[in-house]
Amino acid sequence: MAITAEEILAEIGPVQEILDEHDGVVNVIDTSDGNIMLSLDGGCNGCSSTPMTAMQIYYSLKKLDHVNDVIFVNGELPEYMRTFIDQKMAKEAAASEENGKGDDEPQGEII
């Protein structure tokens, strides 16, 4: 099942609310094969908070079943932040399995 741009934007809604206050824009470029290509534009250009914004978006979208990867075309998410999120999600999954909890348990947010 393919994921649509509308579903992606709905998933990052809380982040978009903050971006709206700063004239930031999330553009969904492609969603082929579960590989989501995004760019952060508008007020995000040159903003020192852009990597943290990208990290929150990456975390939110990687939790979705039909998302394989999230790619920021302008390099807004440094590799070390991507690695941090991947490791965090792996720990959450292991803890969830260890505690016998299913996927219905809410996960934390990066703040």
TIRO-2110 file (N, C-alpha, C; in Angstrom, 1 decimal):
// TIRO-2110
0.8, -1.2, 0.0, N, 1, A
0.0, 0.0, 0.0, CA, 1, A
0.9, 1.2, 0.0, C, 1, A
0.7, 2.1, -0.9, N, 2, A
1.4, 3.4, -1.0, CA, 2, A
0.9, 4.4, 0.0, C, 2, A
1.8, 5.3, 0.4, N, 3, A
1.4, 6.4, 1.3, CA, 3, A
1.3, 7.6, 0.4, C, 3, A
0.3, 8.4, 0.7, N, 4, A
0.1, 9.7, -0.1, CA, 4, A
0.8, 10.9, 0.6, C, 4, A
0.9, 11.9, -0.2, N, 5, A
1.5, 13.2, 0.3, CA, 5, A
0.6, 13.7, 1.4, C, 5, A
-0.7, 13.6, 1.3, N, 6, A
-1.7, 14.0, 2.2, CA, 6, A
-1.5, 13.3, 3.6, C, 6, A
-1.3, 12.0, 3.5, N, 7, A
-1.1, 11.2, 4.7, CA, 7, A
0.2, 11.6, 5.4, C, 7, A
1.2, 11.9, 4.7, N, 8, A
2.5, 12.4, 5.2, CA, 8, A
2.3, 13.7, 5.9, C, 8, A
1.7, 14.6, 5.3, N, 9, A
1.5, 15.9, 5.9, CA, 9, A
0.6, 15.9, 7.1, C, 9, A
-0.4, 15.0, 7.1, N, 10, A
-1.3, 14.8, 8.3, CA, 10, A
-0.5, 14.2, 9.4, C, 10, A
0.5, 13.3, 9.2, N, 11, A
1.3, 12.7, 10.2, CA, 11, A
2.2, 13.7, 10.9, C, 11, A
2.7, 14.7, 10.1, N, 12, A
3.6, 15.7, 10.7, CA, 12, A
2.9, 16.9, 11.1, C, 12, A
1.6, 16.9, 11.2, N, 13, A
0.7, 18.0, 11.6, CA, 13, A
1.2, 18.8, 12.8, C, 13, A
1.6, 18.2, 13.9, N, 14, A
2.1, 19.1, 15.0, CA, 14, A
3.3, 19.9, 14.7, C, 14, A
4.2, 19.3, 13.9, N, 15, A
5.4, 20.0, 13.5, CA, 15, A
5.0, 21.1, 12.5, C, 15, A
4.1, 20.8, 11.6, N, 16, A
3.6, 21.8, 10.7, CA, 16, A
3.0, 23.1, 11.4, C, 16, A
2.3, 22.8, 12.5, N, 17, A
1.8, 24.0, 13.2, CA, 17, A
2.8, 24.9, 13.6, C, 17, A
4.0, 24.4, 14.1, N, 18, A
5.1, 25.3, 14.5, CA, 18, A
5.7, 25.9, 13.3, C, 18, A
5.9, 25.1, 12.2, N, 19, A
6.5, 25.7, 11.0, CA, 19, A
5.6, 26.9, 10.5, C, 19, A
4.3, 26.7, 10.6, N, 20, A
3.4, 27.8, 10.1, CA, 20, A
3.7, 29.1, 10.8, C, 20, A
4.0, 29.0, 12.1, N, 21, A
4.3, 30.3, 12.8, CA, 21, A
5.6, 30.9, 12.4, C, 21, A
6.5, 30.2, 11.7, N, 22, A
7.8, 30.7, 11.2, CA, 22, A
7.9, 30.7, 9.7, C, 22, A
6.8, 30.6, 9.0, N, 23, A
6.8, 30.5, 7.6, CA, 23, A
7.6, 29.4, 7.0, C, 23, A
7.7, 28.3, 7.7, N, 24, A
8.3, 27.1, 7.2, CA, 24, A
7.3, 26.2, 6.4, C, 24, A
7.9, 25.5, 5.4, N, 25, A
7.0, 24.7, 4.5, CA, 25, A
7.7, 23.4, 4.3, C, 25, A
6.8, 22.3, 4.5, N, 26, A
7.3, 20.9, 4.1, CA, 26, A
6.7, 20.6, 2.8, C, 26, A
7.6, 20.3, 1.8, N, 27, A
7.2, 19.9, 0.5, CA, 27, A
7.5, 18.4, 0.3, C, 27, A
6.4, 17.7, 0.0, N, 28, A
6.5, 16.3, -0.3, CA, 28, A
6.9, 16.2, -1.8, C, 28, A
8.0, 15.6, -2.1, N, 29, A
8.5, 15.6, -3.5, CA, 29, A
8.2, 14.2, -4.1, C, 29, A
8.3, 13.2, -3.3, N, 30, A
8.1, 11.8, -3.9, CA, 30, A
7.7, 10.9, -2.7, C, 30, A
6.9, 9.9, -3.0, N, 31, A
6.6, 8.9, -2.1, CA, 31, A
6.7, 7.4, -2.6, C, 31, A
7.5, 7.3, -3.7, N, 32, A
7.6, 6.0, -4.4, CA, 32, A
8.2, 5.0, -3.5, C, 32, A
7.6, 3.8, -3.5, N, 33, A
8.2, 2.6, -2.8, CA, 33, A
8.4, 2.8, -1.3, C, 33, A
7.6, 3.7, -0.7, N, 34, A
7.8, 3.9, 0.7, CA, 34, A
9.0, 4.8, 1.0, C, 34, A
9.7, 5.3, 0.0, N, 35, A
10.8, 6.2, 0.2, CA, 35, A
10.3, 7.6, 0.1, C, 35, A
10.2, 8.3, 1.2, N, 36, A
9.6, 9.6, 1.2, CA, 36, A
10.7, 10.7, 1.0, C, 36, A
10.5, 11.5, 0.0, N, 37, A
11.5, 12.6, -0.3, CA, 37, A
10.8, 13.9, 0.1, C, 37, A
11.5, 14.7, 0.9, N, 38, A
10.9, 15.9, 1.4, CA, 38, A
12.0, 17.0, 1.3, C, 38, A
11.5, 18.2, 1.3, N, 39, A
12.3, 19.4, 1.4, CA, 39, A
11.7, 20.3, 2.4, C, 39, A
12.5, 21.0, 3.2, N, 40, A
12.0, 22.0, 4.1, CA, 40, A
12.4, 23.3, 3.5, C, 40, A
11.4, 24.1, 3.2, N, 41, A
11.6, 25.4, 2.5, CA, 41, A
11.0, 26.6, 3.3, C, 41, A
11.0, 27.7, 2.7, N, 42, A
10.4, 28.9, 3.3, CA, 42, A
11.3, 29.3, 4.4, C, 42, A
10.7, 29.5, 5.6, N, 43, A
11.4, 30.0, 6.8, CA, 43, A
12.5, 29.0, 7.3, C, 43, A
12.4, 27.7, 6.8, N, 44, A
13.4, 26.7, 7.2, CA, 44, A
14.8, 27.0, 6.6, C, 44, A
14.8, 27.7, 5.4, N, 45, A
16.1, 28.0, 4.8, CA, 45, A
17.0, 28.8, 5.7, C, 45, A
18.1, 28.3, 6.1, N, 46, A
19.0, 29.0, 6.9, CA, 46, A
18.7, 29.0, 8.4, C, 46, A
17.6, 28.4, 8.8, N, 47, A
17.2, 28.4, 10.2, CA, 47, A
18.0, 27.4, 11.0, C, 47, A
18.5, 27.7, 12.2, N, 48, A
19.4, 26.8, 12.9, CA, 48, A
18.6, 25.7, 13.5, C, 48, A
17.3, 25.8, 13.6, N, 49, A
16.4, 24.7, 14.1, CA, 49, A
16.0, 23.7, 13.1, C, 49, A
16.4, 23.9, 11.8, N, 50, A
15.9, 23.0, 10.8, CA, 50, A
16.4, 21.5, 11.0, C, 50, A
17.6, 21.2, 11.5, N, 51, A
17.9, 19.8, 11.7, CA, 51, A
17.1, 19.2, 12.8, C, 51, A
16.7, 19.9, 13.8, N, 52, A
15.8, 19.4, 14.8, CA, 52, A
14.4, 19.1, 14.3, C, 52, A
14.0, 20.0, 13.4, N, 53, A
12.7, 19.9, 12.8, CA, 53, A
12.7, 18.6, 11.9, C, 53, A
13.7, 18.5, 11.1, N, 54, A
13.9, 17.3, 10.3, CA, 54, A
13.9, 16.0, 11.1, C, 54, A
14.6, 16.1, 12.3, N, 55, A
14.7, 14.9, 13.1, CA, 55, A
13.3, 14.5, 13.6, C, 55, A
12.5, 15.4, 14.0, N, 56, A
11.1, 15.1, 14.5, CA, 56, A
10.3, 14.6, 13.4, C, 56, A
10.4, 15.1, 12.2, N, 57, A
9.6, 14.6, 11.0, CA, 57, A
10.1, 13.2, 10.7, C, 57, A
11.4, 13.0, 10.7, N, 58, A
11.9, 11.6, 10.4, CA, 58, A
11.4, 10.6, 11.4, C, 58, A
11.4, 11.0, 12.7, N, 59, A
11.0, 10.1, 13.7, CA, 59, A
9.5, 9.8, 13.6, C, 59, A
8.7, 10.8, 13.3, N, 60, A
7.2, 10.6, 13.1, CA, 60, A
6.9, 9.7, 11.9, C, 60, A
7.6, 9.9, 10.8, N, 61, A
7.3, 9.2, 9.6, CA, 61, A
7.9, 7.8, 9.6, C, 61, A
9.0, 7.5, 10.2, N, 62, A
9.6, 6.2, 10.3, CA, 62, A
8.7, 5.2, 11.1, C, 62, A
7.9, 5.7, 11.9, N, 63, A
7.0, 4.9, 12.7, CA, 63, A
5.8, 4.3, 11.9, C, 63, A
5.6, 4.9, 10.7, N, 64, A
4.5, 4.4, 9.8, CA, 64, A
4.9, 3.1, 9.1, C, 64, A
3.9, 2.2, 9.0, N, 65, A
4.2, 0.9, 8.4, CA, 65, A
4.7, 1.0, 7.0, C, 65, A
4.2, 1.9, 6.2, N, 66, A
4.5, 1.9, 4.7, CA, 66, A
5.7, 2.8, 4.4, C, 66, A
6.5, 3.2, 5.4, N, 67, A
7.6, 4.1, 5.1, CA, 67, A
8.9, 3.4, 5.3, C, 67, A
9.7, 3.3, 4.3, N, 68, A
11.0, 2.6, 4.3, CA, 68, A
12.1, 3.6, 4.7, C, 68, A
12.0, 4.8, 4.2, N, 69, A
13.1, 5.8, 4.4, CA, 69, A
12.5, 7.2, 4.2, C, 69, A
13.1, 8.1, 4.9, N, 70, A
12.8, 9.5, 4.7, CA, 70, A
14.0, 10.3, 4.3, C, 70, A
14.0, 10.9, 3.2, N, 71, A
15.1, 11.6, 2.6, CA, 71, A
14.8, 13.0, 2.5, C, 71, A
15.7, 13.8, 3.1, N, 72, A
15.6, 15.3, 3.0, CA, 72, A
16.5, 15.7, 1.8, C, 72, A
16.0, 16.2, 0.8, N, 73, A
16.8, 16.5, -0.4, CA, 73, A
17.8, 17.6, -0.3, C, 73, A
17.6, 18.5, 0.7, N, 74, A
18.5, 19.6, 0.9, CA, 74, A
19.5, 19.3, 2.1, C, 74, A
19.5, 18.0, 2.5, N, 75, A
20.5, 17.6, 3.6, CA, 75, A
20.1, 18.2, 4.9, C, 75, A
18.9, 18.4, 5.2, N, 76, A
18.5, 19.0, 6.5, CA, 76, A
18.7, 18.1, 7.7, C, 76, A
18.8, 16.8, 7.5, N, 77, A
19.0, 15.8, 8.6, CA, 77, A
20.4, 15.2, 8.5, C, 77, A
21.3, 15.7, 9.4, N, 78, A
22.7, 15.1, 9.4, CA, 78, A
22.6, 13.6, 9.7, C, 78, A
23.6, 12.9, 9.2, N, 79, A
23.7, 11.4, 9.4, CA, 79, A
23.7, 11.0, 10.8, C, 79, A
24.4, 11.8, 11.7, N, 80, A
24.4, 11.4, 13.1, CA, 80, A
23.1, 11.5, 13.8, C, 80, A
22.2, 12.4, 13.3, N, 81, A
20.9, 12.5, 13.9, CA, 81, A
20.0, 11.4, 13.4, C, 81, A
20.2, 11.0, 12.1, N, 82, A
19.4, 9.8, 11.6, CA, 82, A
19.8, 8.6, 12.4, C, 82, A
21.1, 8.4, 12.6, N, 83, A
21.6, 7.2, 13.4, CA, 83, A
21.0, 7.3, 14.8, C, 83, A
21.0, 8.4, 15.4, N, 84, A
20.4, 8.6, 16.8, CA, 84, A
18.9, 8.1, 16.8, C, 84, A
18.1, 8.6, 15.8, N, 85, A
16.7, 8.2, 15.8, CA, 85, A
16.6, 6.7, 15.5, C, 85, A
17.3, 6.2, 14.6, N, 86, A
17.2, 4.7, 14.3, CA, 86, A
17.6, 3.9, 15.5, C, 86, A
18.6, 4.3, 16.3, N, 87, A
18.9, 3.6, 17.5, CA, 87, A
17.9, 3.7, 18.6, C, 87, A
17.3, 4.9, 18.7, N, 88, A
16.2, 5.1, 19.6, CA, 88, A
15.0, 4.3, 19.3, C, 88, A
14.6, 4.2, 18.0, N, 89, A
13.5, 3.4, 17.6, CA, 89, A
13.8, 1.9, 17.8, C, 89, A
15.0, 1.4, 17.6, N, 90, A
15.4, 0.0, 17.9, CA, 90, A
15.2, -0.3, 19.4, C, 90, A
15.7, 0.6, 20.2, N, 91, A
15.6, 0.4, 21.7, CA, 91, A
14.1, 0.4, 22.1, C, 91, A
13.3, 1.3, 21.5, N, 92, A
11.9, 1.3, 21.8, CA, 92, A
11.2, 0.0, 21.4, C, 92, A
11.6, -0.5, 20.2, N, 93, A
11.0, -1.8, 19.8, CA, 93, A
11.4, -2.9, 20.7, C, 93, A
12.7, -3.0, 21.1, N, 94, A
13.2, -4.0, 21.9, CA, 94, A
12.5, -4.0, 23.3, C, 94, A
12.4, -2.8, 23.8, N, 95, A
11.7, -2.6, 25.1, CA, 95, A
10.2, -3.1, 25.1, C, 95, A
9.6, -2.7, 24.0, N, 96, A
8.2, -3.1, 23.8, CA, 96, A
8.0, -4.6, 23.7, C, 96, A
8.9, -5.3, 23.0, N, 97, A
8.9, -6.7, 22.9, CA, 97, A
9.2, -7.4, 24.2, C, 97, A
10.2, -6.8, 24.9, N, 98, A
10.6, -7.3, 26.2, CA, 98, A
9.5, -7.2, 27.3, C, 98, A
8.7, -6.2, 27.2, N, 99, A
7.6, -5.9, 28.2, CA, 99, A
6.3, -6.6, 27.7, C, 99, A
6.4, -7.2, 26.5, N, 100, A
5.2, -7.8, 26.0, CA, 100, A
4.1, -6.9, 25.5, C, 100, A
4.5, -5.7, 25.2, N, 101, A
3.6, -4.6, 24.8, CA, 101, A
3.6, -4.7, 23.2, C, 101, A
2.4, -4.4, 22.7, N, 102, A
2.3, -4.4, 21.2, CA, 102, A
2.6, -3.0, 20.7, C, 102, A
2.3, -2.9, 19.4, N, 103, A
2.5, -1.6, 18.7, CA, 103, A
1.5, -0.5, 19.1, C, 103, A
0.5, -0.9, 19.9, N, 104, A
-0.5, 0.1, 20.3, CA, 104, A
0.0, 1.0, 21.4, C, 104, A
1.1, 0.7, 22.0, N, 105, A
1.7, 1.5, 23.0, CA, 105, A
2.2, 2.8, 22.5, C, 105, A
1.8, 4.0, 23.0, N, 106, A
2.4, 5.2, 22.4, CA, 106, A
3.9, 5.3, 22.7, C, 106, A
4.5, 5.9, 21.7, N, 107, A
6.0, 6.1, 21.8, CA, 107, A
6.2, 7.6, 22.1, C, 107, A
7.4, 7.9, 22.7, N, 108, A
7.8, 9.2, 23.0, CA, 108, A
8.1, 10.1, 21.8, C, 108, A
8.3, 11.4, 22.1, N, 109, A
8.6, 12.3, 21.1, CA, 109, A
10.0, 12.8, 21.3, C, 109, A
10.6, 13.3, 20.3, N, 110, A
11.9, 13.9, 20.4, CA, 110, A
11.7, 15.4, 20.7, C, 110, A
12.2, 15.9, 21.8, N, 111, A
12.0, 17.3, 22.2, CA, 111, A
13.3, 17.9, 22.5, C, 111, A
END
